[in-house]
Amino acid sequence: MLTAFPKGLFAHAKGIRFALAHKGYLAVAVVPFVLTLALFALGLGLVGPGGDWLTGRLWVPDPAATGLAGVLAWLYLHVVRYLLYLLAVVLMYFLFMVTANIVASPLYDGIAGRMVRRLRGEAQAAARDLPWWRVMAEEIKKAVFVAVLPVLLFFVPVVGQLLAPVAAACLLAFDFLDFAFCRDEPRFGVRLRALARRPLLLLGFGLPLLIPVVNIVLFPFAIFGATLLYCDTAGQLPSPAPRK
């Protein structure tokens, strides 16, 4: 269990090595990377100026306050407010990654399929070649679920704001791993329950994708690391229940 977190974490290094050794794959993955950066820059330009307005709605402390009120006011103005800015930026990048994954889902589905066939052999790979529009439709449904929980948690005072990035990291990891997993198990609920039983694995893979600057470096390679991680751990996931 304790090895699951580093296993998810080091999957990124494996994905980078794979992509650099197979540059034909890497060229395809550059498209969602550029798209995400463009969306993120647009979001910062639109949302950034509203940061003071948002924190002002939460609390407007009196800078001249003394005693305990003065300490709390200083902490809010010089520490808490900037932590909230950082958390908002992290969640915004998470949402733009989810959005980019919708647009790039046909590319990711193709990459995952080719890698699974390459790693397992053609005869062992499950056939799942859907039209691009079906792939995008499935990704939209998944993205709604992936995006909603962290955003809702963000608005829960204190506890929710601590849990929001954890949930975002785990769900983002699920989103990437699911491109390979769905080739073996078509039922979304079964896939979600199976991966939910490996929270440290998901957290290890997803957390670096939310760290500013680090995420920009890792994002183009995430689909490679996720597919390798799934193929490496598929035998350790709980077996799906028989279909009725």
N, C-alpha and C positions, 0 to 999 in steps of 0.2 A: 504493500500500500504506500509506504513512504517513498518508494522509488518511482511512483507514478508521476509526481510533480517534476523531478528532473528529466524523466523520460519525455514528457510533453515539452519541457523547455528546450532540450537539446534536439528535438525534432526539427527545429528551425535550422540548426547548423547542417543537419542531414539534407534538408530541402535545398539549402543554398548550394551545397556540394553537388547535388543531383542536377540542379538547374544549370550550373556552370559547366558541368560535364555534358549536358544535352541542350545546347543553346537554341535548338529549334523549338523546344518547349518554352524557354525563357522569352523569346520574342513575342509569343502569344500573350504571356502574362503581363507584359509591359502595358498593354491597353487599359485594363482596369486600374493599374497603378496610376497612370497619368490622369485617368478620369477621377479617381478619388482625390488626388491632390488638387485638381481644378475645383471640384465640389467643395472641398474643405476650405480652400482660399476664398471662395465665394461666400461660404457660410461665415467665416471670420469677418469678412467685410460687412456682412449684413447684421450679424448678431453682436459683434464686438462692441460697437458704440452703445448698445443697450445694456451692457454689464452693470454700469453704475445705477441705471434705473432699476434693474432687477434686485440688486443688493439693497437698494434704497427701499424697496417694498418689504423686504424681510425685517429690517431694523435700521433706524436712523439714530445712533447713539449721540449723546452730547459730549463733544471732545473736552469740554471744560468740567465734566463731572469729576468728583473726587471720591476717595474711598473705594469700596468694592465696585460701585458703579463705574468709577473711572478706570479701574483695572479691566473690567469687562469691555468697556468702550474701546480701550486701547487694543485689547486682544482682537476684538472684532474688526477694527479698522486696519490693523497692521498684520494680522495673521489669518483670521478666519475668512475674511473677505477674499484674500488672494487664494486661499485653498479652495474656496467655492468657484472662483474663476477657473482654476486649474481643473477641478472636477468637471465643470461645464465644458471645457475644451476637450477633455478626454471623452465625455459622453457624446459630444458633437462629432468627434472623429469616428467614434464607434458607429453612430448613425449613418455617417457618410460611407463608411466601409460596407455596412449592410446594404445601402442603396447601390453602391458600386457593384456589389456581388450580384444584385438582381440583373443589372445590365450585362455583367460579364458571365452570368451563369451558363450560357451555352459554351463559352470558352472553357470555363472551369470544368463543366461536365465532360467535355471532350478530353481535356488534360487528364482528369481523374480516370476516365475510361481507358485511355491509352496507357497510362502508368500501371493500372491494375492488370491489364492484359500483358504488359511487359514483365511485371514482377511475378505474376502467377503462371504465365503461359496462356496462349490463346484458348486452349481447350478447357482451362479451369475458370476463365473469367465469365461472370454472369453477363448475359446480353441485356443491355438497357440503352438502346439508341433511340431516344425520343426526338421529335422535331424541336427546333430551337424555341418555338413559341410555347410548347408544352413545358419545356425545361424552365423558361422564364416564369410561366404561370405558377409552377410548383415552388419556385424560389420566392415569388411574391408572397404566397401563403405562409411559407416558412419565415420570411423576413418580418412579417407582421408579428408573429409570436416572439421572435428573437428580440425585436426592438422594444416591445411594449413593457416588459417587466423591468428592465433597468431604468427606463424613463419614469415609470410610476414610483419606483423606489427612491429616485432622486428627490421627489417632493415629500418624502416622509422625513420629518426632522431627525437629525443626528444618526439614528440607527440606519435609516434608509439610505442616507448619503454615504455611509460606510459600506453598505452592502451593494449599492448600485454598481460600482466598478467591478466588484467580484462577480456579480451576475452577468455584467456585460462581457467580461473576459471569458467566462464559461460558455455563454451562449454564442459568442463569436467563434470560439473553438469548435463548438458543435456545428455551426454553419459551414465551416471549412471541411471538417471531417465527414459531414453528411454527404458530400458529393461522391465520395468513394463508398460509404456505408450503404447508400440507397441502391447500389448496384446488387447488393446481396439481400437487402431487406426493403421491400417497397412500402411497408407500413410506417408512417411517420411516428405514430405513438410508440411503436416497438423500438424504433431507433432512438427516440428521445429517452425512453426509460432505460435502455441498455447503456447509453453513454452517461446518463445521470448517475449511474452507479459508480462512475469513475470520475468524481468531481476534481480530485487532485490532478488527474491527467489533463482534464479540460482547462483547469486553472493554469497549469504549467505551460500549456500551449497558448492560451488566450491572453494571459497577463502581459507578455512582452509586446503584443500588438496594440496595447493601450498606452504604453509609455511614450511620451512625446519624444520625437526625433528617432528613437529606436524603432517605433512602428513604421516610420517612413522607409527605413532600411529593410525591414523584414517583410513588409506587405507584398512586394512582388514575388516573394518566394513562398508565401504562406500555403498556397494550394499544393505545392510539391511536398513541403514538410508534413502537411495534414494527411495527404494520401499515403506517404511512406509510414506515418505513424499509425494510420488505420490498418494498413496491410500487416504491420508488425504486431499489432495488438488485437486483431480481429478474432483470433482464436481464444483470447482471454475475456472477450465480452460475453455476457450471458446469452445463452442460446435462445433464439426467438421461439415464442410459443407456437404450436402448430396452428395453421390457419383453419378457421371454421367455415 
